[in-house]
Amino acid sequence: MGKNQHVIPRNDAWAIKGAGNSKVTKVFSTQKEAMSYGRAIAINQNSELIIHGKDGKIREKNSYGNDPRDIKG
């Protein structure tokens, strides 16, 4: 399983940053563009996409790997 990908605010833009990385992967002008790019990485790495709001707080998570929750009824 790869690193979780975070969509984070950066100045007046949005960035993708891998969990534990000191530098961002890529910067985008819109959150939507950053989410799309981050989703592709998360799918490729079987990890999670964690989306932060403008305040930096987590507002959404999407899992594209082994989901630790037991969803069996």
KOLROTI-177254 format. One record per residue (C-alpha): z negated, x negated, y. Coordinates in steps of 0.05 Angstrom, whole numbers, padded with zeros to 5 digits, always signed. Last residue first. Example, Ala and Ser with C-alpha at 12.3 -4.5 7.8 and 13.67 -1.06 7.14 Angstrom:
REM residues 2
-00143-00273-00021-00156-00246-00090
***
This chain:
REM residues 73
-00142+00465-00154-00115+00394-00152-00114+00367-00081-00161+00309-00093-00159+00271-00028-00143+00196-00031-00070+00208-00012-00029+00152-00043+00025+00141+00008+00058+00177+00065-00006+00205+00097-00002+00237+00166-00059+00233+00216-00067+00271+00282-00106+00269+00347-00140+00202+00344-00171+00185+00411-00135+00136+00458-00141+00182+00518-00065+00190+00519-00069+00217+00448-00070+00175+00385-00025+00186+00324-00044+00154+00258+00014+00145+00209-00012+00130+00140+00014+00083+00086+00067+00082+00031+00099+00021+00064+00169+00051+00073+00140+00119+00091+00093+00088+00142+00149+00047+00173+00194+00108+00180+00136+00149+00208+00123+00095+00260+00194+00098+00285+00192+00174+00291+00123+00174+00323+00144+00121+00374+00205+00162+00394+00162+00225+00402+00110+00187+00442+00162+00170+00494+00185+00106+00529+00178+00064+00467+00144-00003+00451+00150-00041+00385+00107-00076+00334+00045-00084+00377+00006-00149+00375-00063-00165+00347-00048-00132+00280-00107-00103+00241-00074-00036+00231+00000-00040+00249+00016-00023+00321+00070+00024+00346+00073+00033+00421+00077+00087+00474+00094+00080+00548+00062+00084+00617+00011+00028+00602+00008+00028+00526-00013+00092+00490-00019+00085+00415+00020+00107+00354-00017+00072+00297+00013+00049+00231-00030+00040+00169-00016-00026+00135+00020-00026+00068+00000+00000+00000
***
